Amino acid sequence: MINENLLGIIAGILTSISMLPQLIKVLKEKNVDDLSPVMLLTLIIGIALWVWYGVMKSEAPIIYSNSFAVLVNLCLLGSYLIYRKKE
Amino acid sequence: MINENLLGIIAGILTSISMLPQLIKVLKEKNVDDLSPVMLLTLIIGIALWVWYGVMKSEAPIIYSNSFAVLVNLCLLGSYLIYRKKE
């Protein structure tokens, strides 16, 4: 049991770390040309469902890592709404 | 039990769909300037650990969606190795 949780925690940390450079780049350069709001919404809904799945199964690593991913992608979506070029 | 699995399947389909545009764009434009090989490797290792976690817990939605994600990101890493600019 400890091993599975530890595995989930390490997996969650690695996948969380790998999301940050994109967010940092967008926040630094204020350039959101490469973001697709439709795909971001799809991703956010998908990850939110993973959080729900984790809650139903009482699996902490899934809940924490996907909650973090929801946050990161909400920041990306927020950045898109703020920085997109007004036509 | 059916509900949790269905939830996981829908979550997996949504997060999988949201990965495809980046891969399609890279394959179409053969432009990998925005890919970071270190972050791709971090991500691939992280997702592979999620597959392992899913196997240990016998959770099919986690196994399938993360296996798909490993494949997509291996394609991105392969594209990076093929298309990166030789200095």
Backbone of each chain as nested JSON, in Angstrom:
{
  "chains": [
    {"id": "A", "residues": [
      {"number": 1, "name": "MET", "atoms": {"N": [0.831, -1.217, 0.0], "CA": [0.0, 0.0, 0.0], "C": [0.864, 1.265, 0.0]}},
      {"number": 2, "name": "ILE", "atoms": {"N": [1.866, 1.266, 0.867], "CA": [2.786, 2.404, 0.895], "C": [3.472, 2.546, -0.457]}},
      {"number": 3, "name": "ASN", "atoms": {"N": [3.864, 1.434, -1.042], "CA": [4.556, 1.482, -2.32], "C": [3.705, 2.106, -3.419]}},
      {"number": 4, "name": "GLU", "atoms": {"N": [2.431, 1.732, -3.479], "CA": [1.547, 2.295, -4.495], "C": [1.401, 3.807, -4.303]}},
      {"number": 5, "name": "ASN", "atoms": {"N": [1.209, 4.211, -3.056], "CA": [1.055, 5.645, -2.812], "C": [2.327, 6.402, -3.158]}},
      {"number": 6, "name": "LEU", "atoms": {"N": [3.473, 5.832, -2.771], "CA": [4.76, 6.469, -3.061], "C": [4.933, 6.601, -4.577]}},
      {"number": 7, "name": "LEU", "atoms": {"N": [4.602, 5.51, -5.274], "CA": [4.674, 5.515, -6.736], "C": [3.79, 6.624, -7.309]}},
      {"number": 8, "name": "GLY", "atoms": {"N": [2.562, 6.723, -6.808], "CA": [1.638, 7.749, -7.276], "C": [2.156, 9.148, -6.982]}},
      {"number": 9, "name": "ILE", "atoms": {"N": [2.792, 9.311, -5.82], "CA": [3.307, 10.63, -5.451], "C": [4.458, 11.029, -6.376]}},
      {"number": 10, "name": "ILE", "atoms": {"N": [5.373, 10.086, -6.616], "CA": [6.503, 10.383, -7.516], "C": [5.977, 10.676, -8.928]}},
      {"number": 11, "name": "ALA", "atoms": {"N": [5.044, 9.842, -9.397], "CA": [4.465, 10.056, -10.725], "C": [3.812, 11.441, -10.79]}},
      {"number": 12, "name": "GLY", "atoms": {"N": [3.068, 11.796, -9.742], "CA": [2.376, 13.087, -9.709], "C": [3.344, 14.256, -9.714]}},
      {"number": 13, "name": "ILE", "atoms": {"N": [4.445, 14.123, -8.958], "CA": [5.435, 15.206, -8.921], "C": [6.063, 15.39, -10.305]}},
      {"number": 14, "name": "LEU", "atoms": {"N": [6.432, 14.277, -10.952], "CA": [7.075, 14.374, -12.274], "C": [6.132, 14.989, -13.314]}},
      {"number": 15, "name": "THR", "atoms": {"N": [4.875, 14.515, -13.353], "CA": [3.969, 15.064, -14.372], "C": [3.617, 16.516, -14.041]}},
      {"number": 16, "name": "SER", "atoms": {"N": [3.597, 16.871, -12.742], "CA": [3.308, 18.259, -12.379], "C": [4.448, 19.175, -12.787]}},
      {"number": 17, "name": "ILE", "atoms": {"N": [5.696, 18.747, -12.484], "CA": [6.867, 19.555, -12.85], "C": [6.865, 19.838, -14.347]}},
      {"number": 18, "name": "SER", "atoms": {"N": [6.53, 18.822, -15.137], "CA": [6.647, 18.963, -16.585], "C": [5.612, 19.924, -17.169]}},
      {"number": 19, "name": "MET", "atoms": {"N": [4.604, 20.291, -16.375], "CA": [3.608, 21.264, -16.852], "C": [4.061, 22.702, -16.674]}},
      {"number": 20, "name": "LEU", "atoms": {"N": [4.985, 22.923, -15.731], "CA": [5.294, 24.296, -15.327], "C": [5.985, 25.145, -16.394]}},
      {"number": 21, "name": "PRO", "atoms": {"N": [6.951, 24.595, -17.159], "CA": [7.648, 25.452, -18.132], "C": [6.699, 26.165, -19.095]}},
      {"number": 22, "name": "GLN", "atoms": {"N": [5.648, 25.479, -19.549], "CA": [4.721, 26.139, -20.475], "C": [4.049, 27.333, -19.804]}},
      {"number": 23, "name": "LEU", "atoms": {"N": [3.597, 27.131, -18.562], "CA": [2.934, 28.221, -17.843], "C": [3.9, 29.385, -17.617]}},
      {"number": 24, "name": "ILE", "atoms": {"N": [5.132, 29.049, -17.2], "CA": [6.13, 30.091, -16.937], "C": [6.412, 30.873, -18.221]}},
      {"number": 25, "name": "LYS", "atoms": {"N": [6.544, 30.147, -19.341], "CA": [6.826, 30.789, -20.621], "C": [5.684, 31.741, -21.013]}},
      {"number": 26, "name": "VAL", "atoms": {"N": [4.45, 31.271, -20.857], "CA": [3.295, 32.104, -21.217], "C": [3.244, 33.349, -20.33]}},
      {"number": 27, "name": "LEU", "atoms": {"N": [3.478, 33.169, -19.029], "CA": [3.396, 34.308, -18.108], "C": [4.512, 35.308, -18.377]}},
      {"number": 28, "name": "LYS", "atoms": {"N": [5.702, 34.791, -18.751], "CA": [6.848, 35.656, -19.004], "C": [6.677, 36.422, -20.303]}},
      {"number": 29, "name": "GLU", "atoms": {"N": [6.322, 35.678, -21.362], "CA": [6.299, 36.294, -22.696], "C": [4.947, 36.914, -23.031]}},
      {"number": 30, "name": "LYS", "atoms": {"N": [3.956, 36.65, -22.199], "CA": [2.597, 37.138, -22.443], "C": [2.154, 36.83, -23.881]}},
      {"number": 31, "name": "ASN", "atoms": {"N": [2.61, 35.686, -24.378], "CA": [2.264, 35.269, -25.741], "C": [1.424, 33.988, -25.659]}},
      {"number": 32, "name": "VAL", "atoms": {"N": [0.168, 34.1, -26.088], "CA": [-0.738, 32.952, -25.968], "C": [-1.174, 32.437, -27.347]}},
      {"number": 33, "name": "ASP", "atoms": {"N": [-0.369, 32.785, -28.374], "CA": [-0.721, 32.374, -29.741], "C": [-0.849, 30.857, -29.875]}},
      {"number": 34, "name": "ASP", "atoms": {"N": [-0.049, 30.131, -29.08], "CA": [-0.046, 28.679, -29.234], "C": [-1.112, 27.979, -28.39]}},
      {"number": 35, "name": "LEU", "atoms": {"N": [-1.854, 28.752, -27.6], "CA": [-2.879, 28.12, -26.759], "C": [-4.2, 28.036, -27.513]}},
      {"number": 36, "name": "SER", "atoms": {"N": [-4.853, 26.882, -27.376], "CA": [-6.176, 26.711, -27.964], "C": [-7.186, 26.653, -26.825]}},
      {"number": 37, "name": "PRO", "atoms": {"N": [-8.073, 27.649, -26.74], "CA": [-9.019, 27.68, -25.616], "C": [-9.932, 26.458, -25.588]}},
      {"number": 38, "name": "VAL", "atoms": {"N": [-10.309, 25.957, -26.77], "CA": [-11.178, 24.773, -26.814], "C": [-10.455, 23.566, -26.204]}},
      {"number": 39, "name": "MET", "atoms": {"N": [-9.167, 23.398, -26.599], "CA": [-8.407, 22.261, -26.076], "C": [-8.129, 22.428, -24.584]}},
      {"number": 40, "name": "LEU", "atoms": {"N": [-7.881, 23.679, -24.155], "CA": [-7.655, 23.912, -22.724], "C": [-8.9, 23.541, -21.93]}},
      {"number": 41, "name": "LEU", "atoms": {"N": [-10.068, 23.939, -22.43], "CA": [-11.314, 23.599, -21.745], "C": [-11.523, 22.084, -21.709]}},
      {"number": 42, "name": "THR", "atoms": {"N": [-11.269, 21.426, -22.861], "CA": [-11.383, 19.963, -22.91], "C": [-10.477, 19.325, -21.863]}},
      {"number": 43, "name": "LEU", "atoms": {"N": [-9.224, 19.834, -21.815], "CA": [-8.247, 19.289, -20.877], "C": [-8.696, 19.536, -19.43]}},
      {"number": 44, "name": "ILE", "atoms": {"N": [-9.153, 20.749, -19.143], "CA": [-9.554, 21.086, -17.765], "C": [-10.731, 20.218, -17.321]}},
      {"number": 45, "name": "ILE", "atoms": {"N": [-11.71, 20.044, -18.213], "CA": [-12.854, 19.181, -17.86], "C": [-12.374, 17.751, -17.631]}},
      {"number": 46, "name": "GLY", "atoms": {"N": [-11.498, 17.269, -18.534], "CA": [-10.953, 15.918, -18.391], "C": [-10.23, 15.726, -17.068]}},
      {"number": 47, "name": "ILE", "atoms": {"N": [-9.359, 16.688, -16.734], "CA": [-8.582, 16.545, -15.485], "C": [-9.506, 16.655, -14.272]}},
      {"number": 48, "name": "ALA", "atoms": {"N": [-10.508, 17.541, -14.368], "CA": [-11.454, 17.685, -13.251], "C": [-12.184, 16.355, -13.012]}},
      {"number": 49, "name": "LEU", "atoms": {"N": [-12.498, 15.648, -14.108], "CA": [-13.134, 14.333, -13.962], "C": [-12.175, 13.339, -13.302]}},
      {"number": 50, "name": "TRP", "atoms": {"N": [-10.857, 13.471, -13.593], "CA": [-9.881, 12.609, -12.908], "C": [-9.872, 12.899, -11.406]}},
      {"number": 51, "name": "VAL", "atoms": {"N": [-10.009, 14.189, -11.04], "CA": [-10.074, 14.533, -9.606], "C": [-11.281, 13.838, -8.985]}},
      {"number": 52, "name": "TRP", "atoms": {"N": [-12.41, 13.918, -9.661], "CA": [-13.646, 13.298, -9.188], "C": [-13.445, 11.78, -9.044]}},
      {"number": 53, "name": "TYR", "atoms": {"N": [-12.821, 11.19, -10.075], "CA": [-12.507, 9.75, -10.049], "C": [-11.659, 9.42, -8.812]}},
      {"number": 54, "name": "GLY", "atoms": {"N": [-10.638, 10.241, -8.56], "CA": [-9.774, 10.03, -7.394], "C": [-10.545, 10.136, -6.09]}},
      {"number": 55, "name": "VAL", "atoms": {"N": [-11.48, 11.085, -6.04], "CA": [-12.3, 11.255, -4.831], "C": [-13.167, 10.012, -4.628]}},
      {"number": 56, "name": "MET", "atoms": {"N": [-13.8, 9.536, -5.713], "CA": [-14.66, 8.354, -5.591], "C": [-13.869, 7.13, -5.15]}},
      {"number": 57, "name": "LYS", "atoms": {"N": [-12.619, 7.037, -5.6], "CA": [-11.802, 5.872, -5.254], "C": [-10.93, 6.134, -4.032]}},
      {"number": 58, "name": "SER", "atoms": {"N": [-11.036, 7.333, -3.468], "CA": [-10.216, 7.713, -2.298], "C": [-8.726, 7.499, -2.555]}},
      {"number": 59, "name": "GLU", "atoms": {"N": [-8.263, 8.013, -3.701], "CA": [-6.842, 7.87, -4.01], "C": [-6.169, 9.237, -4.008]}},
      {"number": 60, "name": "ALA", "atoms": {"N": [-5.454, 9.499, -2.915], "CA": [-4.848, 10.812, -2.709], "C": [-3.911, 11.247, -3.842]}},
      {"number": 61, "name": "PRO", "atoms": {"N": [-3.007, 10.387, -4.33], "CA": [-2.082, 10.862, -5.381], "C": [-2.836, 11.373, -6.609]}},
      {"number": 62, "name": "ILE", "atoms": {"N": [-3.925, 10.691, -6.976], "CA": [-4.697, 11.115, -8.145], "C": [-5.387, 12.442, -7.872]}},
      {"number": 63, "name": "ILE", "atoms": {"N": [-5.938, 12.582, -6.663], "CA": [-6.638, 13.829, -6.319], "C": [-5.671, 15.009, -6.358]}},
      {"number": 64, "name": "TYR", "atoms": {"N": [-4.51, 14.866, -5.665], "CA": [-3.583, 15.995, -5.557], "C": [-2.968, 16.367, -6.904]}},
      {"number": 65, "name": "SER", "atoms": {"N": [-2.473, 15.372, -7.649], "CA": [-1.759, 15.729, -8.881], "C": [-2.723, 16.305, -9.916]}},
      {"number": 66, "name": "ASN", "atoms": {"N": [-3.947, 15.786, -9.971], "CA": [-4.891, 16.327, -10.952], "C": [-5.461, 17.679, -10.519]}},
      {"number": 67, "name": "SER", "atoms": {"N": [-5.594, 17.887, -9.195], "CA": [-6.029, 19.213, -8.737], "C": [-4.989, 20.255, -9.13]}},
      {"number": 68, "name": "PHE", "atoms": {"N": [-3.707, 19.896, -8.947], "CA": [-2.635, 20.805, -9.339], "C": [-2.706, 21.092, -10.84]}},
      {"number": 69, "name": "ALA", "atoms": {"N": [-2.958, 20.037, -11.626], "CA": [-3.037, 20.203, -13.081], "C": [-4.216, 21.093, -13.474]}},
      {"number": 70, "name": "VAL", "atoms": {"N": [-5.344, 20.969, -12.752], "CA": [-6.484, 21.847, -13.022], "C": [-6.063, 23.294, -12.803]}},
      {"number": 71, "name": "LEU", "atoms": {"N": [-5.377, 23.547, -11.68], "CA": [-4.921, 24.901, -11.356], "C": [-4.018, 25.466, -12.447]}},
      {"number": 72, "name": "VAL", "atoms": {"N": [-2.996, 24.688, -12.847], "CA": [-2.061, 25.141, -13.875], "C": [-2.813, 25.498, -15.158]}},
      {"number": 73, "name": "ASN", "atoms": {"N": [-3.753, 24.628, -15.543], "CA": [-4.433, 24.861, -16.81], "C": [-5.486, 25.963, -16.719]}},
      {"number": 74, "name": "LEU", "atoms": {"N": [-6.033, 26.183, -15.511], "CA": [-6.905, 27.348, -15.337], "C": [-6.077, 28.629, -15.472]}},
      {"number": 75, "name": "CYS", "atoms": {"N": [-4.829, 28.612, -14.963], "CA": [-3.944, 29.769, -15.138], "C": [-3.667, 30.0, -16.621]}},
      {"number": 76, "name": "LEU", "atoms": {"N": [-3.44, 28.91, -17.37], "CA": [-3.204, 29.047, -18.817], "C": [-4.438, 29.629, -19.505]}},
      {"number": 77, "name": "LEU", "atoms": {"N": [-5.615, 29.141, -19.123], "CA": [-6.85, 29.644, -19.73], "C": [-7.051, 31.116, -19.366]}},
      {"number": 78, "name": "GLY", "atoms": {"N": [-6.771, 31.458, -18.107], "CA": [-6.866, 32.852, -17.672], "C": [-5.9, 33.725, -18.459]}},
      {"number": 79, "name": "SER", "atoms": {"N": [-4.654, 33.235, -18.64], "CA": [-3.663, 33.98, -19.417], "C": [-4.163, 34.19, -20.838]}},
      {"number": 80, "name": "TYR", "atoms": {"N": [-4.766, 33.144, -21.393], "CA": [-5.289, 33.27, -22.756], "C": [-6.305, 34.4, -22.828]}},
      {"number": 81, "name": "LEU", "atoms": {"N": [-7.241, 34.416, -21.859], "CA": [-8.304, 35.424, -21.883], "C": [-7.736, 36.829, -21.704]}},
      {"number": 82, "name": "ILE", "atoms": {"N": [-6.656, 36.947, -20.916], "CA": [-6.073, 38.266, -20.651], "C": [-5.209, 38.738, -21.818]}},
      {"number": 83, "name": "TYR", "atoms": {"N": [-4.37, 37.823, -22.346], "CA": [-3.336, 38.242, -23.296], "C": [-3.686, 38.039, -24.762]}},
      {"number": 84, "name": "ARG", "atoms": {"N": [-4.801, 37.383, -25.062], "CA": [-5.081, 37.127, -26.487], "C": [-5.204, 38.461, -27.223]}},
      {"number": 85, "name": "LYS", "atoms": {"N": [-4.84, 38.403, -28.471], "CA": [-4.885, 39.633, -29.262], "C": [-6.325, 39.971, -29.601]}},
      {"number": 86, "name": "LYS", "atoms": {"N": [-6.7, 41.188, -29.32], "CA": [-8.039, 41.627, -29.72], "C": [-8.006, 41.923, -31.218]}},
      {"number": 87, "name": "GLU", "atoms": {"N": [-8.911, 41.276, -31.923], "CA": [-8.939, 41.466, -33.391], "C": [-9.587, 42.822, -33.693]}}
    ]},
    {"id": "B", "residues": [
      {"number": 1, "name": "MET", "atoms": {"N": [-19.25, 0.776, -9.042], "CA": [-18.034, 0.346, -9.735], "C": [-18.098, 0.739, -11.212]}},
      {"number": 2, "name": "ILE", "atoms": {"N": [-19.233, 0.471, -11.85], "CA": [-19.413, 0.856, -13.241], "C": [-19.268, 2.371, -13.38]}},
      {"number": 3, "name": "ASN", "atoms": {"N": [-19.842, 3.108, -12.442], "CA": [-19.781, 4.561, -12.506], "C": [-18.356, 5.09, -12.453]}},
      {"number": 4, "name": "GLU", "atoms": {"N": [-17.556, 4.532, -11.56], "CA": [-16.161, 4.977, -11.455], "C": [-15.407, 4.679, -12.75]}},
      {"number": 5, "name": "ASN", "atoms": {"N": [-15.613, 3.478, -13.287], "CA": [-14.918, 3.131, -14.523], "C": [-15.355, 4.013, -15.679]}},
      {"number": 6, "name": "LEU", "atoms": {"N": [-16.664, 4.26, -15.762], "CA": [-17.185, 5.124, -16.823], "C": [-16.589, 6.524, -16.693]}},
      {"number": 7, "name": "LEU", "atoms": {"N": [-16.546, 7.013, -15.465], "CA": [-15.967, 8.324, -15.19], "C": [-14.505, 8.356, -15.651]}},
      {"number": 8, "name": "GLY", "atoms": {"N": [-13.757, 7.311, -15.295], "CA": [-12.356, 7.234, -15.694], "C": [-12.192, 7.179, -17.2]}},
      {"number": 9, "name": "ILE", "atoms": {"N": [-13.106, 6.455, -17.862], "CA": [-13.018, 6.34, -19.319], "C": [-13.289, 7.694, -19.979]}},
      {"number": 10, "name": "ILE", "atoms": {"N": [-14.325, 8.396, -19.511], "CA": [-14.63, 9.725, -20.08], "C": [-13.472, 10.685, -19.808]}},
      {"number": 11, "name": "ALA", "atoms": {"N": [-12.969, 10.664, -18.576], "CA": [-11.832, 11.531, -18.223], "C": [-10.643, 11.217, -19.122]}},
      {"number": 12, "name": "GLY", "atoms": {"N": [-10.373, 9.938, -19.325], "CA": [-9.244, 9.531, -20.15], "C": [-9.401, 9.953, -21.597]}},
      {"number": 13, "name": "ILE", "atoms": {"N": [-10.62, 9.837, -22.126], "CA": [-10.86, 10.238, -23.517], "C": [-10.637, 11.743, -23.673]}},
      {"number": 14, "name": "LEU", "atoms": {"N": [-11.163, 12.54, -22.727], "CA": [-11.014, 13.997, -22.819], "C": [-9.544, 14.415, -22.726]}},
      {"number": 15, "name": "THR", "atoms": {"N": [-8.814, 13.872, -21.734], "CA": [-7.414, 14.287, -21.61], "C": [-6.584, 13.765, -22.785]}},
      {"number": 16, "name": "SER", "atoms": {"N": [-6.97, 12.611, -23.349], "CA": [-6.236, 12.099, -24.515], "C": [-6.475, 12.971, -25.734]}},
      {"number": 17, "name": "ILE", "atoms": {"N": [-7.758, 13.339, -25.977], "CA": [-8.083, 14.196, -27.127], "C": [-7.287, 15.494, -27.063]}},
      {"number": 18, "name": "SER", "atoms": {"N": [-7.176, 16.061, -25.853], "CA": [-6.562, 17.384, -25.722], "C": [-5.056, 17.352, -25.985]}},
      {"number": 19, "name": "MET", "atoms": {"N": [-4.467, 16.141, -26.03], "CA": [-3.038, 16.033, -26.34], "C": [-2.764, 16.055, -27.83]}},
      {"number": 20, "name": "LEU", "atoms": {"N": [-3.757, 15.669, -28.634], "CA": [-3.493, 15.412, -30.05], "C": [-3.128, 16.649, -30.869]}},
      {"number": 21, "name": "PRO", "atoms": {"N": [-3.789, 17.808, -30.651], "CA": [-3.461, 18.956, -31.514], "C": [-1.972, 19.306, -31.513]}},
      {"number": 22, "name": "GLN", "atoms": {"N": [-1.311, 19.212, -30.345], "CA": [0.109, 19.548, -30.314], "C": [0.909, 18.588, -31.202]}},
      {"number": 23, "name": "LEU", "atoms": {"N": [0.599, 17.302, -31.077], "CA": [1.313, 16.311, -31.887], "C": [1.048, 16.539, -33.381]}},
      {"number": 24, "name": "ILE", "atoms": {"N": [-0.224, 16.789, -33.724], "CA": [-0.579, 17.009, -35.132], "C": [0.157, 18.231, -35.672]}},
      {"number": 25, "name": "LYS", "atoms": {"N": [0.2, 19.3, -34.856], "CA": [0.869, 20.521, -35.271], "C": [2.359, 20.276, -35.523]}},
      {"number": 26, "name": "VAL", "atoms": {"N": [2.996, 19.569, -34.591], "CA": [4.429, 19.292, -34.739], "C": [4.688, 18.446, -35.983]}},
      {"number": 27, "name": "LEU", "atoms": {"N": [3.854, 17.425, -36.199], "CA": [4.066, 16.545, -37.353], "C": [3.827, 17.285, -38.659]}},
      {"number": 28, "name": "LYS", "atoms": {"N": [2.841, 18.205, -38.643], "CA": [2.514, 18.968, -39.849], "C": [3.591, 19.989, -40.163]}},
      {"number": 29, "name": "GLU", "atoms": {"N": [3.967, 20.779, -39.159], "CA": [4.868, 21.907, -39.387], "C": [6.338, 21.508, -39.266]}},
      {"number": 30, "name": "LYS", "atoms": {"N": [6.592, 20.31, -38.772], "CA": [7.965, 19.846, -38.546], "C": [8.778, 20.896, -37.784]}},
      {"number": 31, "name": "ASN", "atoms": {"N": [8.1, 21.589, -36.879], "CA": [8.748, 22.625, -36.071], "C": [8.729, 22.185, -34.606]}},
      {"number": 32, "name": "VAL", "atoms": {"N": [9.924, 21.94, -34.061], "CA": [9.98, 21.442, -32.678], "C": [10.656, 22.448, -31.743]}},
      {"number": 33, "name": "ASP", "atoms": {"N": [10.695, 23.731, -32.182], "CA": [11.359, 24.759, -31.385], "C": [10.76, 24.87, -29.977]}},
      {"number": 34, "name": "ASP", "atoms": {"N": [9.447, 24.604, -29.858], "CA": [8.8, 24.789, -28.562], "C": [8.89, 23.558, -27.667]}},
      {"number": 35, "name": "LEU", "atoms": {"N": [9.496, 22.47, -28.178], "CA": [9.577, 21.263, -27.349], "C": [10.863, 21.268, -26.525]}},
      {"number": 36, "name": "SER", "atoms": {"N": [10.74, 20.899, -25.264], "CA": [11.902, 20.758, -24.406], "C": [12.133, 19.273, -24.154]}},
      {"number": 37, "name": "PRO", "atoms": {"N": [13.262, 18.729, -24.654], "CA": [13.488, 17.283, -24.495], "C": [13.561, 16.867, -23.026]}},
      {"number": 38, "name": "VAL", "atoms": {"N": [14.119, 17.738, -22.171], "CA": [14.21, 17.392, -20.744], "C": [12.815, 17.264, -20.144]}},
      {"number": 39, "name": "MET", "atoms": {"N": [11.942, 18.236, -20.485], "CA": [10.59, 18.194, -19.944], "C": [9.792, 17.026, -20.522]}},
      {"number": 40, "name": "LEU", "atoms": {"N": [10.02, 16.722, -21.816], "CA": [9.341, 15.569, -22.421], "C": [9.744, 14.278, -21.72]}},
      {"number": 41, "name": "LEU", "atoms": {"N": [11.049, 14.154, -21.431], "CA": [11.515, 12.947, -20.739], "C": [10.918, 12.864, -19.337]}},
      {"number": 42, "name": "THR", "atoms": {"N": [10.906, 14.017, -18.637], "CA": [10.309, 14.055, -17.292], "C": [8.853, 13.612, -17.356]}},
      {"number": 43, "name": "LEU", "atoms": {"N": [8.142, 14.157, -18.351], "CA": [6.728, 13.83, -18.516], "C": [6.542, 12.346, -18.833]}},
      {"number": 44, "name": "ILE", "atoms": {"N": [7.353, 11.833, -19.762], "CA": [7.209, 10.429, -20.164], "C": [7.468, 9.495, -18.975]}},
      {"number": 45, "name": "ILE", "atoms": {"N": [8.521, 9.795, -18.21], "CA": [8.806, 8.963, -17.03], "C": [7.637, 9.053, -16.04]}},
      {"number": 46, "name": "GLY", "atoms": {"N": [7.143, 10.293, -15.811], "CA": [6.015, 10.475, -14.897], "C": [4.784, 9.692, -15.331]}},
      {"number": 47, "name": "ILE", "atoms": {"N": [4.451, 9.787, -16.626], "CA": [3.249, 9.082, -17.11], "C": [3.461, 7.567, -17.058]}},
      {"number": 48, "name": "ALA", "atoms": {"N": [4.695, 7.131, -17.365], "CA": [4.979, 5.693, -17.298], "C": [4.776, 5.183, -15.866]}},
      {"number": 49, "name": "LEU", "atoms": {"N": [5.152, 6.013, -14.881], "CA": [4.921, 5.612, -13.482], "C": [3.423, 5.538, -13.18]}},
      {"number": 50, "name": "TRP", "atoms": {"N": [2.637, 6.436, -13.807], "CA": [1.174, 6.347, -13.639], "C": [0.637, 5.04, -14.212]}},
      {"number": 51, "name": "VAL", "atoms": {"N": [1.216, 4.607, -15.358], "CA": [0.797, 3.315, -15.929], "C": [1.089, 2.207, -14.908]}},
      {"number": 52, "name": "TRP", "atoms": {"N": [2.291, 2.238, -14.335], "CA": [2.695, 1.25, -13.348], "C": [1.741, 1.276, -12.135]}},
      {"number": 53, "name": "TYR", "atoms": {"N": [1.437, 2.494, -11.69], "CA": [0.486, 2.674, -10.576], "C": [-0.854, 2.026, -10.927]}},
      {"number": 54, "name": "GLY", "atoms": {"N": [-1.328, 2.279, -12.153], "CA": [-2.596, 1.7, -12.59], "C": [-2.557, 0.172, -12.615]}},
      {"number": 55, "name": "VAL", "atoms": {"N": [-1.404, -0.368, -13.043], "CA": [-1.246, -1.827, -13.073], "C": [-1.286, -2.384, -11.651]}},
      {"number": 56, "name": "MET", "atoms": {"N": [-0.561, -1.731, -10.719], "CA": [-0.54, -2.211, -9.329], "C": [-1.928, -2.178, -8.709]}},
      {"number": 57, "name": "LYS", "atoms": {"N": [-2.707, -1.158, -9.082], "CA": [-4.049, -1.014, -8.512], "C": [-5.124, -1.671, -9.385]}},
      {"number": 58, "name": "SER", "atoms": {"N": [-4.712, -2.259, -10.491], "CA": [-5.65, -2.902, -11.437], "C": [-6.756, -1.947, -11.855]}},
      {"number": 59, "name": "GLU", "atoms": {"N": [-6.352, -0.722, -12.282], "CA": [-7.358, 0.25, -12.712], "C": [-7.196, 0.51, -14.209]}},
      {"number": 60, "name": "ALA", "atoms": {"N": [-8.093, -0.106, -14.985], "CA": [-7.991, -0.036, -16.438], "C": [-7.988, 1.393, -16.998]}},
      {"number": 61, "name": "PRO", "atoms": {"N": [-8.875, 2.303, -16.535], "CA": [-8.874, 3.642, -17.141], "C": [-7.52, 4.336, -16.996]}},
      {"number": 62, "name": "ILE", "atoms": {"N": [-6.867, 4.148, -15.852], "CA": [-5.559, 4.772, -15.63], "C": [-4.515, 4.143, -16.543]}},
      {"number": 63, "name": "ILE", "atoms": {"N": [-4.555, 2.828, -16.67], "CA": [-3.582, 2.13, -17.525], "C": [-3.724, 2.585, -18.978]}},
      {"number": 64, "name": "TYR", "atoms": {"N": [-4.969, 2.56, -19.501], "CA": [-5.159, 2.882, -20.917], "C": [-4.847, 4.335, -21.232]}},
      {"number": 65, "name": "SER", "atoms": {"N": [-5.38, 5.27, -20.428], "CA": [-5.198, 6.679, -20.804], "C": [-3.731, 7.083, -20.658]}},
      {"number": 66, "name": "ASN", "atoms": {"N": [-3.04, 6.557, -19.648], "CA": [-1.635, 6.928, -19.499], "C": [-0.748, 6.216, -20.517]}},
      {"number": 67, "name": "SER", "atoms": {"N": [-1.124, 5.007, -20.92], "CA": [-0.35, 4.338, -21.977], "C": [-0.452, 5.146, -23.267]}},
      {"number": 68, "name": "PHE", "atoms": {"N": [-1.678, 5.63, -23.555], "CA": [-1.871, 6.464, -24.741], "C": [-1.006, 7.727, -24.644]}},
      {"number": 69, "name": "ALA", "atoms": {"N": [-0.975, 8.329, -23.45], "CA": [-0.195, 9.55, -23.254], "C": [1.297, 9.28, -23.431]}},
      {"number": 70, "name": "VAL", "atoms": {"N": [1.769, 8.112, -22.972], "CA": [3.179, 7.755, -23.174], "C": [3.471, 7.706, -24.675]}},
      {"number": 71, "name": "LEU", "atoms": {"N": [2.574, 7.061, -25.433], "CA": [2.747, 6.948, -26.882], "C": [2.831, 8.318, -27.547]}},
      {"number": 72, "name": "VAL", "atoms": {"N": [1.861, 9.193, -27.232], "CA": [1.83, 10.535, -27.828], "C": [3.132, 11.27, -27.531]}},
      {"number": 73, "name": "ASN", "atoms": {"N": [3.592, 11.183, -26.289], "CA": [4.781, 11.944, -25.921], "C": [6.064, 11.307, -26.434]}},
      {"number": 74, "name": "LEU", "atoms": {"N": [6.054, 9.981, -26.638], "CA": [7.197, 9.356, -27.313], "C": [7.262, 9.827, -28.763]}},
      {"number": 75, "name": "CYS", "atoms": {"N": [6.086, 9.996, -29.398], "CA": [6.063, 10.539, -30.767], "C": [6.618, 11.955, -30.777]}},
      {"number": 76, "name": "LEU", "atoms": {"N": [6.253, 12.776, -29.768], "CA": [6.778, 14.142, -29.694], "C": [8.293, 14.117, -29.519]}},
      {"number": 77, "name": "LEU", "atoms": {"N": [8.775, 13.236, -28.64], "CA": [10.217, 13.144, -28.407], "C": [10.925, 12.665, -29.676]}},
      {"number": 78, "name": "GLY", "atoms": {"N": [10.32, 11.692, -30.368], "CA": [10.881, 11.223, -31.631], "C": [10.93, 12.352, -32.651]}},
      {"number": 79, "name": "SER", "atoms": {"N": [9.828, 13.125, -32.73], "CA": [9.795, 14.261, -33.658], "C": [10.898, 15.248, -33.318]}},
      {"number": 80, "name": "TYR", "atoms": {"N": [11.083, 15.48, -32.024], "CA": [12.14, 16.407, -31.608], "C": [13.495, 15.935, -32.132]}},
      {"number": 81, "name": "LEU", "atoms": {"N": [13.769, 14.635, -31.936], "CA": [15.073, 14.098, -32.344], "C": [15.254, 14.168, -33.865]}},
      {"number": 82, "name": "ILE", "atoms": {"N": [14.153, 13.995, -34.607], "CA": [14.233, 14.014, -36.07], "C": [14.325, 15.438, -36.621]}},
      {"number": 83, "name": "TYR", "atoms": {"N": [13.514, 16.348, -36.076], "CA": [13.348, 17.669, -36.698], "C": [14.164, 18.796, -36.063]}},
      {"number": 84, "name": "ARG", "atoms": {"N": [14.798, 18.526, -34.912], "CA": [15.53, 19.636, -34.284], "C": [16.583, 20.157, -35.244]}},
      {"number": 85, "name": "LYS", "atoms": {"N": [16.86, 21.437, -35.085], "CA": [17.846, 22.046, -35.979], "C": [19.236, 21.613, -35.569]}},
      {"number": 86, "name": "LYS", "atoms": {"N": [19.994, 21.134, -36.539], "CA": [21.388, 20.808, -36.263], "C": [22.167, 22.12, -36.233]}},
      {"number": 87, "name": "GLU", "atoms": {"N": [22.882, 22.33, -35.135], "CA": [23.661, 23.588, -35.021], "C": [24.951, 23.454, -35.826]}}
    ]}
  ]
}
